[in-house]
């Protein structure tokens, strides 16, 4: 039996892993999306279920106004003396020499929460982790140097002791490693008298990788693995798993070692490699050499699409959400992990829950969302535009398969062109495809129309197609997305579908399109806007998202 990568397909970057008893837990970056820091668990490293997120009465996070791909970066999950520890950075601005960021530590008895109120412990860098060793707790972090005449941004790796409860630092940080290469994502391990430092190198794009170092002393000096990168894809453009890097180690109860890491599947578009599903979570089997260096079990430094499943682990429990499953290795290239159909809208009175996500503030604070105002429907009250960094009436789910089909029934009566609602494939405020219901002025009346808008990161806001629709009554909206193409159609509930736009370039929703740093991934969902007085409401039902 084998496990097929990625183990968490879609937007699940910067994985952190820990084992507690029979369970493995993986936490991922969430950036501007809520729920923040999704956590999955598994008992066999192959089948994963949603286990919770950063939540609790003391957790009060709001990212309104923070730029795209900011907010929560690279969490790290650990376990010590019966308690989960979680550290993460909120990046409030980035993109140039200056960065504003705060690193926090929180704890919980259970990975599902509730988590303690996050305590800010430093603002010197990002990608933190916590090393628990001999009764003490050490925060490992990369240091950012914002000086034009400084050490060039990525200024090395620091270690600083934390208080016993992790709520503050002790003393000054110690610089343990600096490099001319871009180094981040530090994690510390202790084995056979050696302190090992695992780092992410080369940035998060196609030059990404993992470098191991070691020292006899916690505070160094550290020597790099003489064989170079433990994991990278930078030397082979044809590898199916690109951008391989940013990892953490975990050991099974039987003593087997595994490396969780990010990677991206890609296609070629306009002469570029583009990863349409963003950065995904993958797993590699690793071993230790007699002289104490970590190696991929398959040899070399390229990520394997399939790895051996651990023997002796507890079978996956029943009822897993979004099961991925063990794969029997076929001849030729392994199949992509299977992801089942997603759930629809919550029932009346039920909260919006995973796999649904909201932008920059939690659904629990969404006074623009109701499942009770119109029984059987989800109601959204329109707020700001789809380009806004705050107050968007938008709910969406991660796209987790390379091809998907989505549909929803919409009932709304916009009264002016500032009011709209519909179905959206969304990456961020500068990248989306939107099938929207609104109105157009004529000489003596208003006509309801559906339009296909694209926010192109290079060309701005575009209108690809428009169709006049009946003056009243629900409409069926449908969209499909493949690695290459997005297309839309619409119809009445009792009629056929009419295609409105096809051939739209789906790779515009990838990390790799445009000129700015983009770290998230594609979503699909529903939204509503009212740019006049924010009273317009749109009703939705029968949402369906299915791999195709």
Helices and strands as residue ranges (DSSP letters): E 2-4, E 16-20, E 23-27, E 33-34, E 39-42, E 49-52, E 71-80, E 83-93, E 100-108, E 119-122, E 129-133, E 136-145, E 153-162, E 169-177, E 183-191, E 194-201, E 209-215, E 223-224, E 231-232, E 242-251, E 257-264, E 267-269, E 272-274, E 280-288, E 294-296, E 306-308, E 356-359, G 363-365, E 369-370, E 378-381, E 393-398, E 404-412, E 419-428, E 431-441, E 446-456, E 460-468, E 475-481, E 485-492, E 498-505, G 506-509, E 523-530, E 537-547
